[in-house]
Amino acid sequence: MTPDTCPLCGADIPSRAKACPECGSDEKTGWSDAARSDGLGLPAEGFDYDEFVSREFGGEPARPRGIHWLWWIVAILLLLAWLGFYF
C-alpha cells in the first residue's frame, strides 16, 4: 500500500507510485514495517542523553568568564576620547 507522503523525506507520493519520486524509497527500503532501521546508528530506546553529555563533556557546567581586562581599558579610553572630543 502506497502512503500519501513519504515517511523518509516527506514528499507527496502519487497514488499508484511504486517508489517515492524524490528519494526513491519503496516497500523494501522504508514504507513497510519490515524495513530495517538497525543499521542507521540510531540510539536505543533506553538511551540516557544526560549521561551521554556528562560522559562526553565532563560533569561541570561551563562558566562564563566575562570580558578580558584589555577590552575594559579599550572601552574606557574610547569613552575618554569621545568625551574629550565633545567637551
C-alpha positions in Angstrom: 0.0 0.0 0.0 1.4 3.4 -1.0 1.3 6.1 1.6 0.2 9.7 0.8 3.5 11.2 1.9 7.0 9.6 2.0 7.9 8.6 5.6 11.6 9.3 4.8 11.6 12.7 3.0 8.0 13.9 3.4 7.3 14.4 -0.3 3.9 13.8 -1.8 3.6 10.4 -3.5 1.2 9.8 -6.4 -1.5 7.2 -5.7 -0.1 4.4 -7.9 3.6 5.1 -7.5 6.0 2.2 -6.9 8.6 4.5 -5.2 9.0 8.0 -3.9 9.7 10.4 -6.7 12.0 12.5 -4.5 14.2 10.0 -2.5 13.4 6.6 -4.2 12.2 4.8 -1.0 9.7 2.0 -1.6 8.2 -1.0 0.3 11.6 -2.7 0.8 13.5 0.4 1.9 11.2 2.5 4.0 7.4 2.2 3.6 6.8 -1.1 5.3 7.1 -2.0 9.0 9.6 -4.7 7.9 12.1 -2.2 6.7 15.3 -2.4 8.6 16.4 0.5 10.8 19.1 -1.2 12.9 21.9 -0.2 10.5 21.1 3.6 10.8 23.0 4.1 14.0 20.0 5.4 15.9 20.2 5.3 19.8 18.4 2.5 21.7 15.1 3.1 23.5 16.8 3.4 26.9 19.4 5.9 25.7 20.2 8.4 28.5 21.1 11.7 26.9 22.1 13.4 30.2 24.5 10.6 31.0 26.0 10.8 27.5 26.6 14.6 27.8 28.2 14.1 31.2 30.5 11.4 29.9 31.4 13.3 26.7 31.9 16.8 28.1 32.6 16.3 31.8 30.3 16.8 34.8 31.0 20.5 35.5 28.9 23.1 33.6 30.7 25.8 31.7 31.1 29.1 33.4 31.2 32.4 31.5 34.5 34.2 32.3 33.4 37.7 31.4 35.2 40.3 29.4 39.0 40.4 29.3 40.6 43.3 31.2 42.2 44.6 28.0 38.7 45.3 26.5 37.7 47.3 29.6 40.8 49.5 29.2 40.0 50.0 25.4 36.4 50.9 26.2 37.4 53.4 28.9 40.0 55.0 26.6 37.4 55.3 23.8 34.9 56.8 26.2 37.5 59.4 27.4 38.5 60.2 23.9 34.8 60.7 22.9 34.2 62.9 26.0 37.4 64.9 25.3 36.4 65.4 21.7 32.9 66.8 22.5 33.8 68.9 25.6 
